[in-house]
Amino acid sequence: MLNYILKNIISFAKEKKGIFIFFTLALTITSFFGLYVYAQFESSMINVVDLSTLKDAAVYINIDENLTDNDFDYASFLKRLDENADKIGIDQYVFVYSLNAINSDFDEDEIDMLMKDESFCFMAYPDSDSEKDKISIINTKIYDGEGLTEREIENGENVCIFSGSKINSDISIQGIEYKIKGEYDSSDNLSFGVIPFRSAVSNSLVPNRVAVMLGGLDQKNYLALTSEAIKKLEKLFPEYSIESAAMEGSYSAMLTNEKTLTSDNILMIGMMLLVILTLCSIYSFIFNLREKKFAIFKICGAKNSDIAKICIYEMMILYSLCYLVSSVIFFLLNKTVFYKYQPAFALKVRMETYVICYFCLLIVMLMVFGFFAVIKGKTSPVKMIANSKRLE
């Protein structure tokens, strides 16, 4: 039957080119709308960037996952980064060390917070001048403890200041004990600390990542410049993976979007359903053009279910081909036009999105076309021939 259906589709496409092109084009547009709506819906369930709040952005250079041993050459890394800072548009950067071991002095709630909070880390600022400036700003927020002194920073002592919980015990980072000298209240509710950069280097700490802060961004060019910076960093550090901080829920500019379906999405769903109903009307006309053939099938012994199967299989074949075309178009647009203006939307689309959307649309198509196919399949051969004569 499948071989016959394919031949039947090709034959009709040759005989009625205009109608066939119009139908497949409408089916492709419907598939594209379905992908767009589903991707928007899926993206609304994740953290998205509020572009109006952004004046700078962070790009992460992932370090530890690419190292085969515990050796990290700070001097070589800093040289490459500093020499290309102006070209890339780097404002500042920090080394990030995740907490991978803690002492047993913490209570149960503190341990739970430290081990499960993905945003928990320690930072080190490599430039001594900016490091002092940053530390002085943090010192104004300290509410317990003495904070870090210039001597401790310059000498690279194993001390730190910490945010997120009042902890009086020492803390262990990659097996090195750091004494907590003070705490401060983080305005963005993140849990992290600051350690002297020279201490990290002298202790051969391997950073989990380097957070590169980009400057000169605004709402219009934020994504374009961030994307360009990522490409330049990938060329500069081919041995490491680079990603945008917009993918991280811990970034301070991230907001949780609690919407599920926006008015735009609802409108698009309505339009998509309207297009599907329109497709049924078009297919009804196409069916009527071929009713003489279907009448002959029924006279030769074909059952109502056989006619219905032919209609459904034709729809599934055409839909699959049109969906493939719309997916390619959508993929290309998502990497270019959409990415420029809708960051979370562009970032969220995955292979699973295309697969899930395919089956969701297929179910809707089967429900609508299946009902139509059953009705057409029950039409008597005499009525089919009469309908075909009216169109001749």
C-alpha positions, 0 to 999 in steps of 0.5 A: 500500500505504501508504494501505491500511496507514494505513486499516487502522491507523485501522480497528483503532484504532476497533474495538479502542480498548483494545488499540490504546491499550495497544500505543501506550502501551507503544511510547511508553514503550519509545521514552522508555526508549531515549532515556534510556539513549542519552543517559546513555550518550552523556553518560558519554563526556564530562566531567561535574561531580562535584557533591559537590566544588562550592562555587561555580560559574563562568558565562562571558560570551562577549565577543570573538565578539560584538564587531564591532570591537576596542572594549570599554567596561570602565567600562560593563560593570563598572557593570552587573555591579557594580550587579547582583552581589548580585541574581545572586549573584556572588562574584567575576569575572575577565576572561579573555584567550586567548593569540593570539600568541607570540614565537619564543623558545619551543621546539617543545614549549612552542609545541605546548602553548601553541597546542593547550591550550584551557585556556591563558589570562590572567586579570585581576582588576578589583577592586584589593583582591581582586586584591592578595589573589589575587596574594598567594595566587598568590605563595606558589606561585611557584617561579621569578621574583619575581612581581608587586609591588603597584607593578606591579599599581597602575601597570598595567605590562605584566608577568605571572606564568605557570603551566604551563611554565618560560618565560623569554621575553616573551609577546604578548597581542593584540599587546602584549608582557608580561614574565613576572616569575614562575611558579607551580605550578598545583594543578589542572594548568591553563595560565594566567597573571595580568596586572594589570587596569589594564594590560589596560584601558590597552592596550584588550585585548578579553577573550575572556570574563568568568568570573563566580564564583557563591557560596552554592551546594551540591550541592542547589541548584547547578544551579538557582541556576546556571541562574537566574544565567544567565537574569539575565545574559542579560537584563543582557547581551543582546548577549553569549552566556552559558554554564555553565562546566560545559560546559568541560573546563578548569573545575577542578571537571570530572572525566572519567567513564570509565564507558561503561555503568553498572549502571542503564543495563544494567538499563534496556537489559534492561527495554527489550528485555523491553518490545520482546519484550512488544510482539511478544507483544501485536502477535501477539495483534493479528495474530491478531485480523485473521488472517481479513483476512490470509487473504483477502489470501493467497487473493486472491494476496498473497505471504508477503512482502506480509503481512510488509511490512504488519506491518513498515510498520505497526510503523514508522508506529506507532513513528515516531509514538510516538517523536515523542511520547516525544521531546517529553516527553523534551525537556520533562523534560530542560529541567526535571526532568533538568536539576536533578539530572543536569547533564552528562546534560541538557547533552549531549542534542542534536538528533543524540541524538534522530536517532541514537537513533531509528535505533538503536531502529528497527534493534532493532524491525526485527530483532525485528518483522521475524523475527515478521512473516516467521513470520506471513507464512508461515502458511497461509490455512487456519490463519489462519482457524482462529486467528481463529475461536478468538478470535471 
